Amino acid sequence: MVQRILSTDGLTFSVETFDLPPLGAHDVRVAVEFAAPKHGTETKILTDSPFVRHLWDDELRMFLPRDAATPAPTALPRAVGNTVVGTVTEVGAAVTRLTPGTRVFGYGPLAEAHQAAEEHWHALGTLTPQDAVCVDPGHVAFVAVRDGNIRLGDDVAVYGLGAIGLLTVQAARAAGARRVLAVDPV
């Protein structure tokens, strides 16, 4: 039995005890030693998901505003968290890249243990656990600056200063932005 943290609204939390499924041939089981939620992402998902605020129209393939006749669905508990770091404890018979004792990181909510296919996990190598949980927001920040076509001398505004926003500020400066305005509602 392992435990994980759940929330329906991002303000109240509970601990759920559950069993991991039987180990599949390509699965890797990991004992978690360090984990991190991303507060901006978690808050957005829990409180402002388009599936809560709008209705999906399959025919139009777009979200439409809800009316009084179609209230938002009841929020269900969901696991909280984004990235975990831990040590491989068991591997399935077809796993070739990882062995018990290997330190790894990958996507997953806050829980004592995880189980996922081998390709889900990345060897920690020389990264610290703290650095490993920044890989995802660092990648998002890099892509935002690249796709935003930020160039030397540009002025840039970054809205939201969670992990992704803070790293985007740094990436924009490194890309040559003249001024970076950082805005957060908190």
SULCORLIN-V652111 format. One record per residue. SS is DSSP state (A for helix, B for strand, O for the rest). PHI is phi in degrees with one decimal (none if undefined). NEAR is the number of other C-alpha atoms within 8 Angstrom. Layout:
[[SS PHI NEAR] [SS PHI NEAR]]
This chain:
[[O none 6] [B -128.5 10] [B -118.7 11] [B -142.2 12] [B -98.7 13] [B -121.4 12] [B -152.3 14] [O -105.3 12] [O -134.6 8] [O 79.4 10] [O -114.1 6] [O -116.6 7] [B -130.9 9] [B -140.6 7] [B -110.8 8] [B -112.8 8] [B -101.1 8] [B -150.2 7] [O -100.6 6] [O -72.2 8] [O -70.3 5] [O -57.5 4] [O -69.0 10] [O -84.6 7] [O -59.5 9] [O -104.7 11] [B -86.1 13] [B -126.5 16] [B -102.9 13] [B -128.2 12] [B -86.6 11] [B -80.7 13] [B -114.2 9] [B -154.0 9] [B -149.0 13] [B -145.8 10] [O -83.3 11] [O -110.1 10] [A -60.1 8] [A -66.4 10] [A -63.5 7] [A -61.1 12] [A -61.7 10] [A -61.7 9] [A -65.0 8] [A -76.5 11] [A -117.0 8] [A -139.3 9] [O -64.2 9] [A -60.6 8] [A -71.3 7] [A -87.0 9] [A -80.9 10] [B -134.4 11] [B -108.5 11] [B -85.3 9] [B -105.3 9] [O -64.1 6] [O -70.3 4] [O -82.3 5] [O 58.7 7] [B -156.7 7] [B -81.7 9] [B -122.0 8] [B -61.7 7] [O -77.6 11] [O -112.0 6] [O -61.3 5] [O -76.1 5] [O -126.3 6] [O -65.7 7] [O -61.9 8] [O -66.1 5] [O -65.4 4] [O -67.2 6] [O -103.6 5] [O -60.0 7] [B -135.1 7] [B -67.1 10] [O -105.3 11] [O 129.1 12] [O -133.0 12] [B -135.7 15] [B -127.9 16] [B -127.0 16] [B -168.1 12] [B -118.0 13] [B -63.7 16] [B -108.2 10] [B -148.8 9] [B -133.4 15] [O -72.8 11] [O -61.5 7] [O -96.4 6] [O -73.9 12] [O -119.9 5] [O -97.4 5] [O -122.1 11] [O -132.5 9] [O -54.2 9] [O 99.8 7] [O -70.7 9] [B -87.5 11] [B -138.0 13] [B -140.0 14] [B -176.3 10] [B -72.9 9] [O 172.6 9] [O -77.9 14] [O -66.8 15] [B -155.9 10] [O -71.9 10] [B -151.4 10] [B -137.4 11] [B -139.9 11] [B -156.5 9] [B -60.4 9] [A -51.9 11] [A -67.9 5] [A -71.0 8] [O -101.2 11] [B -121.8 8] [B -62.6 9] [O -67.9 12] [O 57.4 6] [O -92.7 4] [O -68.8 8] [O -80.3 7] [A -56.1 9] [A -64.0 8] [A -68.8 8] [A -61.2 11] [O -73.7 13] [O -94.7 9] [A -61.4 8] [A -63.1 8] [A -65.1 10] [A -64.3 11] [A -64.2 8] [A -61.7 9] [A -63.3 13] [A -58.8 10] [A -64.5 8] [A -61.9 9] [A -69.3 13] [A -63.7 8] [A -71.5 7] [O -77.9 6] [O 56.2 6] [O -71.2 13] [O -128.4 8] [O -52.1 8] [O 90.5 8] [O -68.5 10] [B -101.3 9] [B -132.5 11] [B -117.2 8] [B -117.4 12] [B -103.8 8] [O 98.8 10] [O -116.9 12] [O -79.6 9] [A -57.6 11] [A -65.3 11] [A -62.0 12] [A -62.8 9] [A -71.5 11] [A -66.3 14] [A -57.0 11] [A -65.2 8] [A -66.3 11] [A -64.0 13] [A -63.9 11] [A -64.3 7] [O -79.5 10] [O 106.0 11] [O -58.1 15] [O -72.2 10] [B -128.3 9] [B -123.3 12] [B -94.7 8] [B -108.1 10] [B -125.4 9] [O -142.1 7] [O -72.9 4] [O -81.2 2]]
